[in-house]
Amino acid sequence: MHELSVTQSILDIAVRHAEAARATQITHLYLVVGQLSSIIDDSVQFYWDIISKGTLAEGATLHFRRVKAELRCTHCDHQYSLEDALDFACPVCGSQTTQFISGDQFYVEAIDIESTEETYDTSHSRCGTNLKRE
């Protein structure tokens, strides 16, 4: 159910940036979702279709880019994918002392808009907003 509040945050961010760019329509949103973020694409899409009605983002296509979980062993400094690990243990030295490098992020990477302003290009502009869960 947390996808509803997350999706509302995405909509708020997109509309705020689109309005600042004097957009007439948001056409695409590009989202980065880490493997460990617990975000379910279909749930976000479901809520998006409902809450974006009547906004600049109505009808916008959501694009999800999944990022694999990557870890770094603090003992031997080896970097590896979570898929290569057994119980998070380093595949080189077996240490369980690791740090996550990536995989828990969730953020709006870019927004595509239509605008009557020819001087403002927001195609794939970075929003700088990270909805990373701590």
N, C-alpha and C positions, 0 to 999 in steps of 0.2 A: 504493500500500500504506500510505501514511502516514495514510489515513483510518481505519485500525483504531486507531491510537494516539489520534487526534483523537476518535474515537467513544467510546473508553474514557474519555477525559477528560470528555466531555460526560456520560456515564453517572455517573461519580464525582461531578461537580458536582451533577447533578440529585438523586442519592440523598442526598448530604450535606445539601442544602437541604431536601429532603422529610423526612428524618429529624428535622431540627431543628424542622420544623413539625408533627411528629407525624403525618405523612401515612400513610394506609393504601394509597394508590395514586397514582402519577404518571399523569396522563391525557394531557397535551399538553406538548410542549416547543417553544418558538419560537426558532429559530436565525436569526442575521443572518450572511449570507455575502457578502463583497465579491467583485466581478467578478474581481479579480486574486488571490484567495486560493488558487486551485487546488484547492478543495474540490469534489468531485463528489457531488451530492445522492444519487444512486442508490447509490453506494458506502457513504456514511454510513448510509443506510437499510438496506442489506444487512447491514452489521456490527451495527447497532443491533438488528435482529431476532434476531441470534444471541447477542450478549453481554448483552442485557437480560433474557434468560430467567431466571426464578427470582429476580428483583429487584423492588423497588417500581415499576420502570419498565417491566416486561413489558407489552406491548400498548399502550404510550403512542404517540400519534401525533406524528410530527415534522413541524414546519411550517418551511419554508425561505423566508426573505425575502432576495431578492437586492438588493444595493446596487451601483449603477453606479459606475465609477471616475470621480472628479472631480479635476481638476487646477487649479492656480493658477499663472499665469505670474509669475515673480519679476521680470520686466522691466517689464511694464505692469500687473500685478495683475489681469488678466482671469481669471475662473473659467470653466471649460468642461469638458464631458464628454469622456472619452477617445474616444468615438465621433465627436466633432466635430474631432478632431485628426488630423493626418497625421504619423506618426512622432513623436508626443508634442509636436509643435511647436504653439505658440500660434496659433490661427486668426486672431488680430487683428494681432499684430506679427511672427509667424514665429519668435520666440525658442524655443530648445530648453531654456532654463533654467526648469524647472517643478518644482513640489512637488505630491505627492499629497495631496489633502484627504480623500478616502475611496476605498474600493474594495478595500482589502487586509485589511479586518477580518473576523473570524470569532468570534462569541461567542454565549452563551446569553442571550437577551433576557428570556425569561419561562418560568415553569413553572406549569402548572395541576395541582392535586392534589385528591384526595379525602381528607377528614380527619374524624375523629370529634370533633375540637376545633372547636366552633362559634365560638370567639372569635378564631381565627387565620385570616385570609383571605390566601391566597397567589396568588389569581387575578391573573395578569399581574404578579407582583412581580418586580422586577429582581434578578438574581443578582449583577451587578457583576463578572462574570468574563469576561475577554476572552482568547480563545485566538488572538489576533493573531500571525501569523507574522512574524518580523523577518527 
